[in-house]
Amino acid sequence: MNVPKHAHLWLPGYLRDQARRIARPAPTRRLWVAITDHYEPLAGNPLGTALSRVQTWQDLWPRIAEDAPRDANGQRPCFTCFYPQEEYQPEILDALAALCKTNTADVEIHIHHDHDTAATFQQKMADFRDCLYERHGLLRCQDGRIVFGFIHGNWALDNSRPDGRWCGVTGELQLLRDLGCYADFTMPSIPSPTQSRILNQIYWTTGDPTRPRGFDSGIEASLGGGVRGDLLMIPGPAGLRFRERWMPRIETGELAHYDPPTRARVDGWLALAPRIGEDIFLKLYGHSAREDNAGALLGTAAKPGALASMFRWIAEAAAEQNLELHWASAWQMYQAVRTLIDAPAGARG
């Protein structure tokens, strides 16, 4: 078998995580599921194309969410759009804000940048954060300040590419924390060289802010453990998947036309997803504004979409494992995590 590219970064962490789960199996009671999408309707296209892409989601997504199995609280699935700062167009954000009013969508922050400095990054992020909140009624306040979830474009969080491209800001994790980022949802980024050495754990970063890749060291979030570092990382499932074909392939929780959800993948996600106490946190992602991915996930006139089946499969898997199911936005998943880590000493999951 050929070794996957940059496996030296993630394979040791994956094997350690697998060994730990086998050696210390733990009971599970609840499942939290969030879709954290790299939502990029412009991506170099005309504004009309972008608005048409958003309109497709406005037309089709609420119906899919309405028809999906309800969770333990009667809630429908939520689709969190991490929108790129550099693609800001007020018409697009107004349309997404309208979609959010259906209570099946939410908006957080995404960015693609290159050769930035701490000062330019802070200014871009602060201006975009404030604009989303003040002009479009998005994001939210906590403890008197605007807070947001974050995904780094091109995976290059904390200046993590070896060539220094697509970021430039060493110490980005601490800057994000200070700007009001409640959690980062970038990982996993396999097979990119930006992948963290920590897999399948929700954790607090503790890296040196004067060196890139501060997310390579951290303290795992634990029941009653409280805040233990700089920025909270909520990654998706990452590892090898051995079903569906002869040779294993990489699993990252991506939803795409070339790798749609299947029932076998759902089972694999639940086996890999991070846990705190008795709670499983399944974070999925995609690039779903594009027509090819939107068609595969939402469906077309000729073919039903994969999301409807995926929600049914997840609900079935949760029932089989006696898990209390919770559909969540990125923000709601973070709130569930904080409830656990802020629990009194001696509390159970």
C-alpha positions in Angstrom: 0.0 0.0 0.0 1.3 3.5 -0.9 1.7 5.7 2.2 -0.6 8.8 1.9 1.1 12.1 1.3 2.2 13.9 4.5 1.1 10.8 6.6 4.0 11.5 9.0 2.0 14.4 10.4 -1.3 12.6 11.1 -0.7 8.9 11.1 1.0 8.6 14.5 -1.8 10.6 16.1 -4.5 8.5 14.3 -2.9 5.3 15.5 -2.6 6.6 19.1 -6.2 7.6 19.1 -7.3 4.2 17.7 -5.3 2.4 20.4 -6.7 4.5 23.1 -10.3 3.8 22.0 -9.6 0.1 21.9 -7.8 0.0 25.2 -10.4 2.2 27.1 -13.8 1.9 25.5 -16.2 4.3 27.0 -20.0 4.4 27.1 -21.7 7.0 24.9 -25.1 8.6 25.4 -25.5 11.6 23.1 -24.5 12.5 19.5 -24.1 16.0 18.2 -24.0 16.6 14.5 -23.0 19.8 12.7 -22.3 20.7 9.0 -19.6 23.4 8.9 -19.5 24.4 5.2 -16.8 26.3 3.3 -19.5 28.3 1.7 -18.0 30.1 -1.3 -20.7 31.2 -3.8 -18.5 33.7 -5.6 -15.1 31.9 -5.9 -14.1 34.2 -8.8 -17.5 34.1 -10.6 -19.9 37.0 -11.4 -22.3 38.2 -8.6 -25.2 36.8 -10.6 -23.8 33.3 -10.5 -23.2 33.6 -6.7 -26.8 34.8 -6.1 -28.1 32.0 -8.2 -26.2 29.5 -6.1 -27.5 30.9 -2.9 -31.0 30.9 -4.3 -30.7 27.2 -5.0 -30.0 26.6 -1.3 -32.8 29.0 -0.3 -35.2 27.0 -2.4 -34.2 23.4 -1.6 -32.4 23.2 1.8 -35.3 24.2 4.1 -37.4 21.5 2.6 -34.7 18.8 3.1 -34.3 20.0 6.7 -38.0 19.9 7.3 -38.3 16.4 6.0 -35.3 15.1 8.0 -35.9 13.1 11.3 -36.2 15.4 14.2 -33.7 15.2 17.0 -34.3 14.6 20.7 -35.4 18.3 21.1 -37.6 18.3 18.0 -35.0 20.3 16.1 -34.3 20.1 12.4 -30.8 19.8 11.0 -28.8 23.1 10.6 -26.4 24.0 7.9 -23.7 26.4 9.0 -22.2 28.6 6.2 -18.7 29.7 6.9 -18.6 32.7 4.5 -15.3 34.1 3.2 -14.3 37.6 4.3 -12.7 38.3 0.9 -15.9 37.5 -1.0 -18.1 40.0 0.9 -21.1 41.2 -1.1 -24.0 42.6 0.9 -26.6 41.1 -1.4 -25.3 37.6 -0.7 -25.2 38.1 3.0 -28.7 39.5 3.0 -29.8 36.3 1.2 -28.0 34.1 3.7 -29.5 36.1 6.6 -32.9 35.4 5.2 -32.1 31.7 5.0 -31.0 31.8 8.7 -34.5 33.0 9.6 -35.8 29.5 8.7 -33.8 28.2 11.7 -32.1 25.7 9.5 -29.0 27.7 8.7 -26.4 29.9 10.4 -23.4 32.0 9.2 -19.9 32.1 10.6 -16.5 33.4 9.3 -14.1 31.9 6.7 -11.1 33.6 5.1 -8.6 33.1 2.3 -5.6 35.3 2.7 -2.0 35.5 1.8 1.1 37.5 3.0 -1.0 39.1 5.8 0.5 40.6 8.9 -1.0 40.5 12.4 -2.2 44.1 12.0 -3.8 43.6 8.5 -5.4 40.3 9.6 -6.9 41.8 12.8 -8.3 44.7 10.8 -9.9 42.5 8.1 -11.4 40.2 10.7 -12.7 42.9 13.0 -14.3 44.8 10.2 -16.0 41.7 8.7 -17.1 40.5 12.2 -18.7 43.8 12.9 -20.3 44.1 9.5 -21.9 40.7 9.8 -23.3 41.5 13.2 -24.3 45.2 12.7 -25.4 45.3 9.1 -26.8 41.7 8.5 -27.9 40.6 12.0 -25.6 37.6 12.0 -23.2 36.2 14.6 -24.0 36.8 18.3 -22.8 38.5 21.4 -21.4 36.7 24.5 -20.1 38.4 27.6 -20.4 41.8 25.9 -18.5 41.1 22.7 -19.3 39.7 19.2 -18.2 36.1 18.9 -17.7 33.8 15.8 -16.7 30.4 14.7 -13.8 30.2 12.2 -12.5 28.1 9.3 -9.2 29.0 7.5 -9.2 28.9 3.8 -6.6 26.8 2.0 -6.3 25.0 5.4 -3.3 27.2 6.2 -4.3 28.0 9.8 -1.6 29.7 11.9 0.8 30.0 8.9 1.0 26.2 8.7 2.1 25.7 5.1 5.8 24.9 4.7 6.1 27.6 2.0 4.4 30.2 4.1 1.7 30.8 1.5 -2.1 31.5 2.1 -1.6 33.0 5.5 1.5 34.8 6.7 0.3 35.3 10.3 2.2 33.3 12.9 0.3 33.6 16.2 -3.0 33.5 14.4 -4.6 31.3 17.0 -4.1 33.9 19.7 -5.3 36.7 17.5 -8.4 34.8 16.7 -9.0 34.2 20.4 -8.7 37.9 21.1 -11.0 38.8 18.2 -13.8 36.8 19.7 -13.4 33.4 18.0 -15.1 30.8 20.2 -13.8 27.8 18.3 -11.9 26.8 15.1 -13.5 24.2 12.8 -10.7 24.0 10.1 -9.4 20.5 10.7 -9.0 17.9 9.4 -7.0 19.1 6.3 -5.5 15.7 5.2 -3.7 15.3 2.8 -2.5 18.9 3.1 0.8 19.5 5.0 -1.2 21.9 7.2 -2.9 19.0 9.0 -2.6 19.0 12.8 -0.7 16.3 14.6 -3.6 15.9 17.0 -6.5 14.0 15.5 -10.1 13.2 16.6 -9.9 15.2 19.8 -11.5 18.5 20.8 -8.7 20.4 22.4 -7.3 23.7 23.5 -4.2 24.9 21.6 -1.1 25.6 23.6 1.6 26.2 21.0 4.2 29.0 21.0 2.7 32.1 19.3 6.0 33.0 17.8 6.2 29.8 15.8 3.8 28.5 13.1 1.5 25.5 13.7 0.5 26.3 17.3 -2.3 23.8 17.0 0.2 20.9 17.0 0.3 21.0 20.8 -2.7 21.2 23.0 -4.7 19.9 26.0 -7.7 17.7 25.3 -11.0 19.1 26.4 -12.4 17.0 29.2 -15.5 16.8 31.4 -15.2 19.5 34.0 -11.7 20.4 32.7 -12.5 24.1 31.9 -10.5 26.4 29.6 -6.9 25.0 29.3 -5.3 27.0 26.5 -5.7 29.6 23.8 -8.2 28.5 21.1 -10.7 25.6 21.2 -10.3 23.3 18.2 -13.4 21.3 17.1 -12.2 18.9 14.3 -14.1 16.5 12.2 -13.4 12.7 12.0 -10.1 11.8 10.4 -8.4 8.5 9.6 -8.5 5.5 7.3 -11.6 3.9 6.1 -11.5 0.3 5.1 -15.0 -0.4 3.8 -16.5 0.1 0.3 -13.4 -0.9 -1.7 -10.3 -3.1 -1.6 -7.7 -0.4 -0.7 -8.3 1.9 2.3 -8.8 5.6 1.7 -8.7 8.7 3.8 -11.8 9.8 5.7 -12.1 13.5 6.6 -15.9 13.9 6.9 -16.1 15.7 3.6 -19.4 15.8 1.8 -18.8 16.1 -2.0 -20.1 14.9 -5.3 -17.0 12.7 -5.6 -17.4 11.3 -2.1 -21.1 11.4 -1.1 -22.3 10.2 2.3 -23.1 6.5 2.6 -24.4 4.4 5.5 -20.9 2.8 5.8 -19.4 6.2 6.1 -21.8 7.2 8.8 -20.8 4.2 10.9 -17.1 5.2 10.4 -17.7 8.8 11.3 -19.2 7.7 14.7 -16.2 5.5 15.4 -13.7 8.3 14.7 -15.5 11.4 15.9 -14.2 13.3 19.0 -15.8 12.6 22.4 -16.1 14.3 25.7 -17.4 12.2 28.5 -20.4 10.3 27.0 -21.0 12.8 24.2 -19.9 12.3 20.5 -19.3 15.4 18.4 -19.5 14.8 14.6 -18.4 17.7 12.5 -18.9 17.4 8.7 -17.9 19.8 6.0 -18.0 20.5 2.3 -17.7 23.2 -0.4 -21.4 23.1 -1.1 -22.2 26.3 -2.9 -20.7 25.0 -6.2 -23.2 23.5 -8.6 -21.6 20.0 -8.7 -21.6 19.6 -4.9 -25.0 21.3 -4.4 -26.5 19.0 -7.0 -25.1 15.9 -5.3 -26.2 17.1 -1.8 -29.5 18.9 -2.5 -30.5 16.9 -5.5 -31.6 17.8 -9.0 -34.7 17.2 -11.2 -33.1 13.9 -12.3 -31.7 12.6 -9.1 -32.4 13.0 -5.3 -29.8 14.5 -3.1 -27.6 12.7 -0.7 -28.3 14.9 2.4 -31.8 13.5 2.9 -30.5 10.0 3.0 -27.6 11.0 5.2 -29.8 12.4 7.9 -31.9 9.3 7.9 -28.8 7.1 8.2 -27.4 9.2 11.0 -30.8 8.9 12.9 -30.8 5.2 12.3 -27.2 4.7 13.5 -28.0 6.8 16.6 -31.0 4.7 17.4 -29.0 1.5 16.9 -26.4 2.7 19.4 -29.0 4.1 21.8 -27.7 7.6 21.3 -29.7 10.7 22.0 -29.4 12.7 18.7 -28.9 16.4 18.5 -28.7 18.3 15.2 -26.6 21.5 15.8 -25.2 24.6 14.2 -21.5 25.2 14.8 -22.5 27.6 17.7 -24.8 25.0 19.2 -22.0 22.4 19.1 -19.7 24.7 20.8 -22.3 25.4 23.5 -22.6 21.7 24.1 -18.9 21.3 24.4 -18.6 24.2 26.9 -21.5 22.8 29.0 -19.4 19.7 29.4 -16.0 21.3 30.0 -17.5 23.8 32.4 -19.4 21.1 34.4 -18.7 20.9 38.2 -15.9 18.6 39.3 -17.2 15.0 39.6 -20.0 15.5 37.1 -20.8 12.7 34.7 -21.4 13.1 31.0 
